[in-house]
């Protein structure tokens, strides 16, 4: 006989077996909330994964996703901190290049131009073949433009065009 809630009149259901939380469930919850723009909830689910499954092979993704949630939620100070910590904690992750680029963007969004410029310059020097290197050049151009340094803004765009002539963004420039 089901128990009925006295306030709503609807049946109260319970599982006959204990609910098992898995890494997969945590990731799917986090990803679903991230996709829906529920960044606070997504962050919570990714943090739960790191707490419940600290040795998970997916921990690096959860740690990166926390930074992405902060970035998309326009909490650029937290995003920058998380991406920096991510690069230190997971230096061999395939997401480290994206984290470094997004860290540079987070610094730009906070108008910390010298720090953003330095990080993105180092990024280009260390990882010129990264898929994010062309974006870093464009971002450096934006930084110079924001600082009303038109000469260097144009210079970065020319460097972008010279180094990455087959980049899809060259057609748009």
Secondary structure, 3 states (H helix, E strand, C coil): CCEECCCCCCEECCCCCCCCCCHHHHHHHHHHHHHCCCHHHHHHHHHHHHHHCCCCCCHHHHHHHHHHHHHHCCCHHHHHHHHHHHHHHCCCCCCHHHHHHHHHHHHHHCCCHHHHHHHHHHHHHHCCCCCCHHHHHHHHHHHHHHCCCHHHHHHHHHHHHHHCCCCHHHHCC
